[in-house]
């Protein structure tokens, strides 16, 4: 992976996780406001985490692009150059929770994370 593509991929990841962070904060504030003795905070927090994790898993399902990838004109493709099926796009994002391994692999394995390697996908220019 050339440096320009890797740089854009890293910037796209930063945007995606910034959006996820903002979503988490907004939902947490809403839960704290609504939670006035009506609900147990633990259950509300569990719901929040389900929403956040689901967002993380589903971030690439529209055309193989998250918001960050759309901004930097990147796309997840399979080994045939096509956008993979939705279940593959979801499964490849499950590995993001072992992010230290994902980061190391991304730098040493031609820009491919563990999810990319196992599910035979790659992030590339949208138009290529």
Backbone torsions as a table, in degrees:
resi	resn	phi	psi	omega
1	UNK	NA	129.1	-179.4
2	UNK	-72.5	161.3	-175.4
3	UNK	-61.5	-34.9	179.9
4	UNK	-64.2	-44.9	-179.9
5	UNK	-66.3	-43.9	178.4
6	UNK	-63.0	-42.1	178.5
7	UNK	-61.1	-45.5	179.0
8	UNK	-65.8	-36.3	179.0
9	UNK	-65.7	-42.3	178.4
10	UNK	-63.8	-42.5	177.9
11	UNK	-63.1	-39.1	178.6
12	UNK	-64.5	-40.4	177.9
13	UNK	-62.9	-42.9	179.3
14	UNK	-61.1	-44.0	178.0
15	UNK	-61.9	-46.3	-178.5
16	UNK	-60.7	-43.4	-178.8
17	UNK	-76.4	-27.3	173.1
18	UNK	-64.9	-43.8	177.5
19	UNK	-62.1	-43.8	178.3
20	UNK	-61.9	-40.0	178.0
21	UNK	-63.2	-46.8	179.3
22	UNK	-62.2	-43.9	177.7
23	UNK	-57.9	-43.7	179.7
24	UNK	-62.3	-46.3	-179.8
25	UNK	-62.9	-46.0	-179.7
26	UNK	-61.2	-46.7	180.0
27	UNK	-65.1	-38.1	178.1
28	UNK	-63.9	-42.2	177.2
29	UNK	-62.5	-43.0	178.3
30	UNK	-61.3	-44.5	179.0
31	UNK	-61.0	-42.7	180.0
32	UNK	-65.5	-35.9	178.9
33	UNK	-71.0	-44.6	-176.6
34	UNK	-76.5	-22.7	-169.8
35	UNK	-77.3	13.8	-175.4
36	UNK	-62.0	85.2	175.9
37	UNK	61.2	12.4	178.6
38	UNK	-92.5	-36.9	-174.3
39	UNK	-129.3	154.3	173.6
40	UNK	-74.7	129.8	-176.6
41	UNK	-57.8	-36.6	-178.7
42	UNK	-60.3	-43.7	179.0
43	UNK	-66.5	-39.4	177.4
44	UNK	-64.8	-41.1	178.7
45	UNK	-65.2	-40.2	177.3
46	UNK	-61.3	-42.1	176.7
47	UNK	-62.1	-44.1	177.5
48	UNK	-57.2	-47.0	-179.0
49	UNK	-64.5	-37.6	176.3
50	UNK	-61.6	-42.2	179.0
51	UNK	-65.5	-45.2	-178.4
52	UNK	-64.5	-47.5	179.9
53	UNK	-63.4	-40.7	178.3
54	UNK	-61.4	-42.5	177.7
55	UNK	-60.2	-41.0	179.5
56	UNK	-65.0	-44.2	-179.3
57	UNK	-67.3	-35.4	-172.3
58	UNK	-94.3	2.4	-169.5
59	UNK	-61.6	-24.0	-176.5
60	UNK	-105.3	6.8	-169.7
61	UNK	-73.8	-16.2	178.8
62	UNK	-93.0	96.5	177.1
63	UNK	69.0	20.5	179.7
64	UNK	71.7	22.5	-176.6
65	UNK	-135.3	132.6	168.0
66	UNK	-86.7	178.2	177.6
67	UNK	-62.0	-42.9	178.1
68	UNK	-61.8	-41.3	178.3
69	UNK	-66.7	-37.3	177.3
70	UNK	-62.2	-43.7	-179.2
71	UNK	-61.4	-41.1	-177.3
72	UNK	-97.3	13.0	174.9
73	UNK	55.4	47.4	176.6
74	UNK	-113.8	160.4	-178.5
75	UNK	-154.3	144.9	173.8
76	UNK	-82.0	129.5	178.6
77	UNK	-132.8	156.1	175.6
78	UNK	-88.1	-175.2	-176.9
79	UNK	-69.5	-8.6	176.4
80	UNK	-98.4	3.1	178.9
81	UNK	82.1	12.8	179.9
82	UNK	-108.2	159.7	174.3
83	UNK	-69.8	126.3	-178.7
84	UNK	-66.7	162.9	175.6
85	UNK	-61.5	158.5	-176.9
86	UNK	-54.4	-43.7	-177.1
87	UNK	-63.2	-33.5	176.9
88	UNK	-68.4	-41.7	179.1
89	UNK	-63.0	-37.4	177.7
90	UNK	-70.8	-47.2	-178.1
91	UNK	-61.3	-38.2	-179.2
92	UNK	-65.4	-26.3	179.8
93	UNK	-83.9	-13.6	177.3
94	UNK	-63.2	-32.6	-177.8
95	UNK	-70.8	-10.6	-178.4
96	UNK	-62.9	-19.0	-178.7
97	UNK	-77.1	-9.2	170.0
98	UNK	-107.6	52.7	-170.9
99	UNK	-56.1	-32.0	178.2
100	UNK	-61.0	-41.3	177.9
101	UNK	-68.1	-40.6	179.3
102	UNK	-59.6	-44.4	-178.7
103	UNK	-65.1	-46.5	179.8
104	UNK	-60.4	-47.8	-179.5
105	UNK	-62.6	-37.4	-179.9
106	UNK	-60.6	-38.0	-179.0
107	UNK	-80.2	-32.5	-175.2
108	UNK	-100.4	-9.0	-175.3
109	UNK	-120.9	48.3	174.1
110	UNK	57.7	37.1	176.1
111	UNK	79.4	9.7	-178.4
112	UNK	-103.9	129.9	176.4
113	UNK	-81.6	174.7	178.4
114	UNK	-59.8	-43.8	177.8
115	UNK	-59.0	-37.2	177.3
116	UNK	-66.8	-42.9	-177.5
117	UNK	-65.2	-50.4	-176.5
118	UNK	-65.0	-40.4	-174.9
119	UNK	-98.6	8.4	174.8
120	UNK	56.1	50.9	176.1
121	UNK	-123.0	169.6	174.8
122	UNK	-154.0	155.8	174.4
123	UNK	-99.8	126.3	-176.3
124	UNK	-141.4	175.6	174.7
125	UNK	-58.7	140.2	-178.8
126	UNK	-59.9	-38.0	-173.7
127	UNK	-87.2	-5.0	-177.8
128	UNK	-90.3	NA	NA
